[in-house]
Amino acid sequence: MTIKENVRNIHNTLPKNVMLVAVSKTKPVQDIQEAYDAGQRIFGENKVQEMCDKYQTLPKDIQWHMIGHLQRNKVKYMAHFVALIHGVDSLKLLQEINKQAQKHNRIIKCLLQIKIAKEDSKFGLSANEAVKILHSAEFKELKNIVVQGVMGMATFTENMNQVREEFRTLKLIFEELKKQFLTANQFTLISMGMSSDYLIAIEEGSTMIRVGSSIFGSRNYTT
Ligand SMILES: *Cc1c(COP(=O)(O)O)cnc(C)c1O
């Protein structure tokens, strides 16, 4: 199947309240253009430099999402155009995003990454750490960011019951944060689900899936 067909097939099966982030990391701009021509406008990258390069050459109505682990010193390179940062896992990072957003006179949308997987390799905050950030005085001073929800990655396992359980946990954490959170009407996004598990994620309440290989084919990592 072609990239275009893959994009259309996923769009046709998605519930209306679920957004598709086409994860284009490592893929050439021709592939992204093909998905774009099928109507896809949201793309996800996990490296700042790669995302900036692609932003330069591709249509300007693309919404670029940073889905990878983000170093503070890289925020400045994408602050003028990034549409959503999924992987925010510290107050310090939020403060840097706010600072860079201020320079460009814009408000940058962010998601808090919550650690739901049992693996040590995965980044993210505990529910308590997220609550602490959202209620801190330092956070309340940040006028150029808005936290729109949460993001999580399930354990890399064949055990779909475990994956479902982890997604369910993220949904519960989301609901809890939303309840405590002052601007609940802005807190609407649950970014969970990838190629192997997005159907389960949607059943468990995902509003944003991040799908790469099911659209673009498998990735070859050379680095
Ligand atoms: C690569 C990546 C994805 C997409 O993975 P696929 O299995 O190719 O769909 C989703 N989320 C994050 C954070 C990623 O790094």
The ligand as an ORCA input file, in Angstrom:
! r2SCAN-3c Opt
* xyz 0 1
  C       8.651      6.764     16.748
  C       7.600      7.185     17.690
  C       6.238      6.906     17.438
  C       5.745      6.132     16.233
  O       6.101      4.779     16.296
  P       5.524      3.709     15.245
  O       5.625      2.426     15.963
  O       6.401      3.776     14.038
  O       4.123      4.087     14.926
  C       5.309      7.375     18.345
  N       5.671      8.072     19.445
  C       6.951      8.358     19.719
  C       7.282      9.124     20.938
  C       7.962      7.931     18.849
  O       9.233      8.216     19.153
*
